[in-house]
Amino acid sequence: MREDELRTVNLFKVLANPIRYRILKNLAHGEYTVSELSKRIGRESSNISQHLSLLRQHQLVRFRTQKTQVFYRLKRKEILLLLQKANEFVRRKG
């Protein structure tokens, strides 16, 4: 398998988790702290942090610090187009 094909497969593996999917969808609306994402998604902060770490490893999110808070945002907004197209694909019948 070529390098770009392998990276594509790995991207889909990362996106295949419902929590990570919801994190990305929330970050489409702006920056959030782990605590804010935890409240919005309904999961423990430690769980959200683990998922954010994986999303960072795959270059999907970035963070910035402001005093004692860490804010996360999308690194590449093109991921939203991919999610949108996937939603359209699964909604179509036939």
N, C-alpha and C positions, 0 to 999 in steps of 0.2 A: 504494500500500500504506500502511495506517495505521501510525503510530509503534509501537504495541504489537505489531502483526504483524511489523514489521521487527525489533524487539528479540527476539521469539520465534525468528524464523529465525536471527538471529545467535547466539542461545544454543545452538541445535542445531548450528550450525557449530562452535562452540567445543567442544561435547561430542563431536563426531564424530572426535576424535583419540584413538587408543588410549592414548597416554601421559597425556594430560590426564584421561581416564577413570580410569586407574589411580591417578593422583595423588588425585583426588577420593575414590575408594574407600578409599585408605589413610588419608586425612584423616578419614574417618568414624570412625576408631578413636582419634583424638586429634591432638595437635600433633606436628609433625616438622620437623627442620631440612632444608635442601636435601641435606646429606650423608646423612642418614638415609633420605630419600626416594630418593636415588640408589641406595643399597644395596638398598632394598626392591624397587625397580622394575628395577634393572639397567641404568641409563643414566648417562651422565656428568652430573656436577653442573651443568655449564654448560647442558646440554640441559634438565634439570629446571628450572633457574632461568628459562629462556626461557618454558617452559610456565606456570610459576607467575606470571610477569609478565602473561601474557595472561589467566589466570584471575583475577588481581587487577583487571585493567582491566574485566572483566565482572562484578565484584562477587561472585565466587564464593568467594574465599578472602581472608583477612586475615593480617596478621603482627604479631608483637611482637618486640622485641629484649630480650635479657637479656645484659648485658655485651657480648661480641663475637658472640654467636649470635643468629640470626634464626629464630623458630619460626613455622611456618605452620599455620593451621587453617581449617576451613570458616567462611565468613561467614554463610551461610544454609543451615541443615541441610535445608530443604525440597528442596534439589537431590537429596538421597539418595532421597527419595520418587519423584522424576521418574526417576532411574536405575533404581530398583526396578521401577517400572511399565513402563519400556522393556524391562527384562529379561523381565518376565512376558509382555509383548506378543510378543517374538521367540521365546519358548519355546512359546507356544501354536500349535497347528496347526489349520488350517481356517479 
